[in-house]
Amino acid sequence: MNHFEYAKPTTIAEAIKLGQASGAAFLAGGTNLLDLMKGGVTHPGSLIDIAHLPGLDIIETLGDGSVRIGALVRNADLAHDPDFAKKFPAIAEALLSGASAQLRNVATVGGNLLQRTRCAYFYDLASACNKRAPGAGCDARGGENRGHAVLGWSEACIATNPSDFCVPLAALDAVVEIDGPAGRRDIPFEQFHQLPGTTPERETALAPGELIIAVRLPATAAEFAAHARYVKLRERTSYAFAVVSAVAALRFDGPTIGEARLALGSVAAKPWRAHAAEAVLVGGKPSADNFRRAAEAALADAKPSGANEAKIELARRILVRACTLAALGTPERIPALPASPFATPAGAIIHD
């Protein structure tokens, strides 16, 4: 690990000022950043430790009914908060399907939004990677790429976003609250992560020195609580990133679907909101045929980025599975195997 400067600001304003220095990086839980530093993938000149900044570790309901989650709230604390899990069960299920319990106890909400791709070529310093070294090329294009992007990729990069948490956030119209040198601003979640284009090194809409303060969920997001599921297909049930994942959140008007929120994970460089698929479901009844039609619409623009054509069909099937489970209703308890397509509906007690 290279030498770096370390600072521990006591206010948000101080952190932002320090974060404007060239090569500065904010440090919270560090579950991804420190690994990248140890592996020589990233070389910050200074670390700004924000883990103890006041007021950023709170979950609160605002006057308009929206829920505000501070950037320093731990993943485990959010998932196990009974009020939050009742309102947003798909988010709780997504969080509990990610990493290990030990990592969830350390990782933060803000850090989860900023975690880097798990593309092996990004981590391998002997491989060409435009994300790690702009202009170097992309060895993943001709390498082992069955797990890479099938939507929104470019010739410069075919990596995927690995987050579970971000998939339901995209579906539920979350907003990211930012503070920085130019003041505070909100970014709609769909605009927060960026597709690679010709600049895959630029992964988010954050400007230099800007800091995530909170994530906010609108009051309307809780209207899907009775029919919301996150499903994740992985190569092993525990401690693995998704091959593909999907969230389905449905609101019923009698026997028909009045509103649908759908998103896919690990298919692109950002969580993929499936607006066209949502439109297919609205006004119809929950059925295998309608769910399959929605899945076809969601993947209509998908194309292989290598030897990964099978991933397109996997994504269709996992979205159908998510819709099917959501239509059956949110279980009273988070399943013992959160987000697993093989979990029984009843599950085991997680929230008392």
Buried (B, 14 or more C-beta within 10 A) or exposed (E): EEEBEEBBBEEBEBBBBBBEBEEBBBBBBBBBBBEBBEEEBBEBEBBBBBBEBEEBBEBEBEEEEBBBBBBBBBBBBBBBBEEBBBBBBBBBBBBBBBBEEEBBBBBBBBBBBBBBBBBBBBBBEEBBBBBBBEEEBBBBBEBEBEBBBBBBBBEBBBBBBBBBBBBBBBBBBBBBBBBBEEEEEEBEBBEBBBBBBEBBBEBBBBEEBBBBBBBBBBEBBBBBBBBBBBBBBBEEBEEBBBBBBBBBBBBBEEEEBEBBBBBBBBBBBBBBBBBBBBEBBBEBEBEEEBBBBBBBBBBEEBEBBBEBEEBBEBBBBBBBBBBBBBBEBBBEBBBEBBBBBEBEEEBEEBBE
